[in-house]
Amino acid sequence: FIKDSAEIKETIPLSPNQINVEAKKFQFKESDELGVTDRLQGVKKWDNYQAGLVSVYKYSDETFSIADGHQRLALAKRIMKEDPGQDIKLNAYVFDEADGWTIPQVRARAAVKNIAEGSGTVLDAVKVLRIDPSRLDNLPPRSQLVMQAREIIKLSEKLSENQKSKKDKKDILSDNVKKHYY
């Protein structure tokens, strides 16, 4: 389900003002409507190196939405508002709709990247890995986040199997009762 990010064709610099925010479409993490937590509050100066790369989804109409980097985008916009003299560019991986990328694929890909980096919660990781459990093999096996997510998924599968077998037993019992008494 999650396409290989090696298929990304370009990385480009974008002004924060070129990038839209659709947190509900692109983020698994719990956050506000802009996809922001309080993690970067208090930062006043932009640092290109620390910002690293963000990921954006490019729609067929040539508009961009942030897929990975909600915190950094919000920081860049806040800093530019407070100090317009800082000419900030975000270097972005582009997941282009024209290349066949879908919003769910990009959302999941960005979430897997965050999990690999130790970002998010265990429940975020579980949500993502239920979509494509094969991605577990690409994640750091000793990460606490990944180990906990693995255990929750295993437990969930066991509970599901137990529920199914109980239902099957109930159906069998019901069928037998009907057969012998009705």
C-alpha positions in Angstrom: 0.0 0.0 0.0 2.7 2.5 0.9 4.7 3.3 -2.3 8.5 3.3 -2.1 9.7 6.8 -1.5 12.7 6.1 -3.7 10.2 7.0 -6.5 10.4 10.7 -5.5 11.6 12.6 -8.5 12.5 16.0 -7.1 13.5 18.1 -4.1 12.8 21.8 -4.4 13.0 25.0 -2.2 9.6 26.4 -1.4 8.5 29.6 0.4 6.4 28.7 3.5 3.7 30.8 1.9 3.5 28.4 -1.1 2.6 25.5 1.2 -1.0 24.9 2.5 -1.9 23.0 5.6 -4.4 20.1 5.6 -3.5 18.4 8.8 -6.6 16.2 8.9 -5.7 14.8 5.5 -1.9 14.3 6.1 -1.3 13.7 9.7 -1.8 10.7 12.0 -0.5 12.6 15.1 -2.8 14.3 17.5 -2.4 18.0 17.1 -4.3 21.3 16.5 -6.0 22.1 13.2 -2.6 23.2 11.7 -0.9 20.0 12.7 1.2 21.8 15.4 2.1 20.9 18.9 4.1 23.1 21.3 7.4 21.5 20.5 9.0 24.5 18.7 7.4 27.3 20.6 10.0 29.9 21.7 12.3 29.4 18.7 13.0 32.8 17.1 15.6 32.3 14.4 15.4 30.0 11.4 18.1 27.4 11.0 18.1 25.8 7.5 20.3 22.9 8.6 18.1 22.1 11.6 15.0 22.3 9.4 16.2 19.5 7.2 13.8 18.4 4.5 10.0 18.5 4.6 7.6 16.5 2.4 4.8 18.1 0.4 2.0 16.7 -1.7 1.8 18.5 -5.1 -1.8 18.5 -6.4 -2.5 18.4 -10.2 -3.4 22.1 -10.0 0.2 22.8 -8.9 -0.6 23.7 -5.3 1.3 22.2 -2.4 0.2 20.8 1.0 2.6 19.8 3.8 2.7 16.1 4.4 5.7 15.9 6.8 7.0 19.0 8.5 3.9 20.6 10.0 5.9 21.9 13.0 8.7 23.4 10.9 6.2 25.0 8.5 4.3 26.6 11.4 7.7 27.8 12.8 8.8 29.2 9.5 5.5 31.1 9.0 5.6 32.4 12.6 9.2 33.6 12.3 8.5 35.3 8.9 5.5 37.1 10.4 7.6 38.3 13.4 10.7 39.1 11.4 10.0 39.6 7.7 13.7 40.1 7.1 14.3 36.4 7.4 13.9 35.0 3.9 13.0 31.4 4.7 12.8 28.5 2.2 11.8 25.0 3.1 13.6 22.3 1.1 10.9 19.8 0.2 10.6 16.3 -1.2 7.7 16.5 -3.6 5.2 13.7 -3.8 3.4 14.6 -7.1 -0.2 13.6 -7.8 0.8 13.5 -11.5 3.3 10.7 -10.7 0.5 8.6 -9.2 0.9 9.5 -5.5 -2.3 9.5 -3.5 -3.0 11.4 -0.3 -3.4 8.2 1.8 0.0 6.9 0.4 1.8 10.1 1.2 0.2 10.4 4.6 1.3 6.8 5.4 4.8 7.4 4.0 5.2 10.5 6.1 3.9 8.7 9.2 6.4 5.8 8.7 9.2 8.3 8.5 8.1 10.0 11.7 7.9 6.6 13.4 11.4 5.7 12.3 12.6 9.0 13.8 10.8 8.3 17.1 8.2 11.0 16.6 4.6 10.5 17.5 2.9 8.2 19.9 2.6 4.4 20.1 -1.0 4.7 19.1 0.0 6.8 16.0 2.4 4.0 15.1 -0.2 1.3 15.5 -2.7 3.2 13.3 -0.1 3.5 10.5 1.3 -0.1 10.8 -2.2 -1.6 10.6 -2.5 -0.1 7.1 0.8 -1.7 6.0 2.3 -4.1 8.5 5.1 -4.9 6.0 6.6 -1.5 7.0 7.5 -2.9 10.4 10.5 -4.6 8.7 11.9 -1.1 7.6 11.7 0.4 11.1 14.4 0.4 13.8 13.7 -2.9 15.6 15.1 -1.6 18.9 13.1 1.6 19.0 10.8 1.6 22.1 8.1 3.1 19.9 8.3 0.4 17.3 8.6 -2.4 19.9 5.5 -1.2 21.7 3.6 -0.8 18.5 4.5 -4.4 17.5 3.3 -5.7 20.8 0.0 -3.8 20.6 -0.6 -5.1 17.1 0.2 -8.7 18.1 -2.2 -8.4 21.1 -4.9 -6.9 18.9 -4.6 -9.7 16.4 -4.8 -12.3 19.2 -7.9 -10.6 20.6 -9.5 -10.5 17.2 -8.7 -14.2 16.7 -10.2 -15.0 20.1 -13.4 -13.0 19.3 -13.7 -14.7 16.0 -13.4 -18.2 17.5 -15.9 -17.3 20.3 -18.4 -16.2 17.6 -17.8 -19.3 15.6 -18.4 -21.4 18.8 -21.6 -19.5 19.5 -22.8 -20.0 15.9 -22.0 -23.7 16.1 -23.8 -24.0 19.5 -26.8 -22.1 18.2 -27.0 -24.2 15.1 -26.9 -27.4 17.2 -29.5 -26.2 19.6 -31.8 -25.3 16.6 -31.2 -28.6 15.0 -32.0 -30.6 18.1 -34.8 -28.6 19.7 -36.7 -26.9 16.9 
